[in-house]
Amino acid sequence: MSTRGIVKIARCDTQRVLTGCASIWRSRSTAFDTIRTSRISTRGAKTKTTIKIKDLPQGSLAPLPALEDDTASAKSYPPVLQQHLNNVHKFKDCIVLTRVGDFYEMYFDQVEQYAPLVNLKKAKRATQLGDVPMAGFQHTQLERYLKMFVQDLGKQVAISEQVPLSESERAVRGGAMLFDRKVTRIVTAGTLIDETFVDSSENNYLLGIHIDGLLPRSPNDNPCLLWWHE
């Protein structure tokens, strides 16, 4: 075979190889495009946003908005109302009267419960935690309302007086508070002594009970001491 014939055959074989490779590549490329297209279709069209550095916001970032729970926990009642509420929780069996300036005042649920019984006008005080029911009377009318609460309704009354704070105590508490409010007296039917509305001609009996040791399961077998005083 001549040299020209050999070259022609070699060219044909090379062309077949190249044609076969191109066919395989097109097949793979088509499959890849199909897979890529199916992936894109499931995720949606891709987007690209370009922004220049000079267009970026400068300075510190704005703070994130506070969560609802954090905002609620940061709110509180004014000191007078919080002190009154603490006394209500501490003296659960008593109507709490808190001295505020020239008035004795009630707040929260006790206003709804007792103010109508003694003809006190109900009002509301705005706070960060919402409106708080309130009612009050001038301090000169204390005995009048003690009579209605204790004698007429048979309730116990805890009187919370305003106690001036010293300079050091005010500094510890931030300097804003002038008074602390502490329960100085609990008035019951058995402790009405000096009130002008008490009828001196009527007997007021007190009964004391003393039990020696711890109360056993069967108290009938345990001796105790009773005494009374007029």
C-alpha positions in Angstrom: 0.0 0.0 0.0 1.3 3.4 -0.9 2.0 6.1 1.7 -0.9 8.3 0.4 -3.3 5.4 1.1 -2.0 4.9 4.6 -2.4 8.6 5.4 -6.0 8.6 4.1 -6.9 5.6 6.3 -5.4 7.3 9.3 -7.4 10.4 8.7 -10.6 8.4 8.5 -9.9 6.7 11.7 -9.0 9.9 13.4 -12.2 11.5 12.2 -14.3 8.6 13.5 -12.6 8.9 16.9 -13.3 12.6 17.1 -16.9 12.1 15.9 -17.4 9.4 18.6 -15.9 11.6 21.3 -18.1 14.6 20.3 -21.1 12.4 20.4 -20.3 11.1 23.8 -19.6 14.6 25.1 -22.9 15.9 23.7 -24.8 13.1 25.4 -23.2 13.7 28.7 -23.6 17.5 28.4 -27.3 17.0 27.6 -27.8 14.7 30.6 -26.0 17.2 32.9 -28.1 20.1 31.6 -31.2 18.1 32.2 -30.2 17.4 35.8 -29.1 21.0 36.3 -32.4 22.2 34.8 -34.4 19.9 37.0 -32.6 21.1 40.1 -33.1 24.8 39.2 -36.8 24.2 38.5 -37.3 22.8 42.0 -35.5 25.6 43.8 -36.7 28.5 41.7 -34.7 30.9 39.6 -31.4 32.1 40.9 -30.9 35.8 41.4 -27.8 37.8 41.9 -27.5 41.2 43.6 -24.5 43.4 43.3 -23.8 46.4 45.5 -20.9 48.7 45.7 -18.9 49.1 49.0 -19.6 52.8 49.1 -23.3 52.2 49.0 -23.2 50.0 52.2 -24.7 51.7 55.3 -22.2 53.4 57.5 -22.0 53.6 61.3 -23.4 51.3 64.0 -26.3 49.1 63.3 -29.7 49.9 64.7 -30.6 47.8 67.8 -33.0 44.9 67.3 -36.5 45.4 68.6 -37.0 44.0 72.1 -38.7 40.7 72.5 -42.2 40.8 74.0 -41.2 38.9 77.1 -38.2 41.3 77.7 -40.4 44.3 77.3 -43.0 42.9 79.8 -40.3 42.0 82.3 -38.8 45.5 82.2 -42.2 47.1 83.2 -43.1 47.4 86.9 -45.5 49.1 89.2 -44.6 52.4 90.9 -42.9 51.9 94.3 -46.0 52.8 96.3 -48.2 50.3 94.5 -45.5 47.6 94.7 -45.1 48.1 98.4 -48.9 48.0 98.9 -49.1 44.8 96.8 -46.3 43.2 98.9 -48.2 43.9 102.1 -51.4 42.5 100.6 -49.5 39.2 99.9 -48.0 39.3 103.4 -51.2 40.0 105.3 -53.6 37.9 103.3 -56.4 38.1 105.9 -56.4 41.8 106.1 -57.7 44.8 104.2 -54.5 46.9 103.6 -54.7 50.6 103.9 -51.6 52.5 102.7 -50.9 56.1 103.8 -50.1 58.3 100.8 -49.7 61.9 101.7 -53.0 62.9 103.5 -54.9 59.9 102.3 -55.2 56.2 103.1 -55.7 54.2 99.9 -56.6 50.8 98.7 -55.5 49.2 95.4 -56.0 46.2 93.2 -58.7 43.6 93.9 -59.5 44.8 97.4 -61.0 47.9 95.8 -63.5 45.9 93.8 -64.3 43.8 96.8 -64.7 46.3 99.6 -65.0 49.9 98.3 -68.7 49.5 97.4 -69.4 48.2 100.9 -68.2 51.4 102.6 -69.4 53.8 99.8 -65.9 54.6 98.6 -65.7 55.9 95.0 -63.6 53.8 92.8 -61.0 55.2 90.5 -58.0 54.0 88.4 -54.3 54.8 88.4 -52.4 54.4 85.1 -49.2 52.3 85.3 -46.9 50.6 82.8 -48.7 47.4 83.5 -52.1 48.8 82.9 -54.7 50.6 85.0 -54.9 49.7 88.7 -58.2 50.1 90.7 -57.8 52.5 93.6 -60.0 54.1 96.3 -59.1 56.2 99.3 -60.2 58.6 102.0 -58.6 61.4 104.0 -56.5 60.4 107.0 -58.8 62.2 109.4 -61.5 59.7 108.5 -59.5 56.7 109.5 -61.6 55.8 112.6 -64.8 56.1 110.6 -63.7 53.5 108.1 -62.1 51.3 110.7 -65.5 51.1 112.4 -67.1 50.0 109.1 -64.4 47.6 108.2 -63.8 46.0 111.6 -67.1 46.4 113.6 -69.7 46.3 110.8 -68.0 44.0 108.3 -66.0 41.9 110.8 -62.7 42.3 108.8 -59.1 42.8 109.9 -57.3 45.9 108.7 -53.5 46.3 108.2 -52.5 50.0 108.4 -49.3 50.8 106.4 -47.8 54.1 107.4 -45.3 56.1 105.4 -41.9 56.1 107.1 -39.4 58.8 106.1 -36.2 57.4 104.7 -32.8 58.6 105.9 -30.3 60.1 103.5 -28.2 56.9 103.4 -31.3 54.8 102.6 -32.4 57.2 99.9 -29.0 57.0 98.3 -29.1 53.2 98.3 -32.6 53.3 96.6 -31.5 55.8 94.0 -32.6 59.0 95.8 -36.1 59.1 94.3 -38.1 57.7 97.2 -38.8 59.9 100.2 -40.8 57.3 102.2 -41.0 53.6 102.9 -44.3 52.1 103.7 -44.6 49.5 106.5 -47.5 47.9 108.3 -47.4 49.4 111.9 -50.7 48.1 113.2 -53.2 45.4 112.6 -56.7 46.3 113.8 -59.1 43.5 114.7 -62.3 43.4 116.7 -60.3 42.3 119.8 -57.8 45.2 119.5 -60.2 48.1 119.4 -59.3 50.0 122.6 -58.7 53.7 122.1 -61.0 54.3 119.1 -63.7 56.9 119.9 -66.4 54.8 118.3 -65.9 52.0 120.8 -68.8 51.9 123.3 -67.1 51.8 126.8 -70.3 50.4 128.3 -70.0 47.2 126.2 -67.8 44.3 127.1 -65.0 43.3 124.8 -63.7 39.8 125.6 -60.4 38.4 124.7 -59.6 34.7 124.8 -56.1 33.3 124.8 -55.2 29.6 124.2 -51.9 28.0 125.2 -51.0 24.5 124.3 -48.0 22.9 125.9 -45.8 21.4 123.3 -46.6 20.4 119.7 -50.2 19.7 118.8 -50.6 15.8 118.6 -52.9 14.0 116.2 -55.4 13.5 119.0 -55.8 16.9 120.7 -58.4 15.6 123.1 -55.6 14.1 125.2 -53.5 17.2 125.3 -54.0 19.6 128.2 -54.3 23.3 127.4 -54.8 26.6 129.2 -57.6 29.1 128.5 -57.9 32.6 130.0 -60.1 35.5 129.2 -59.8 39.2 129.8 -62.4 42.0 129.9 
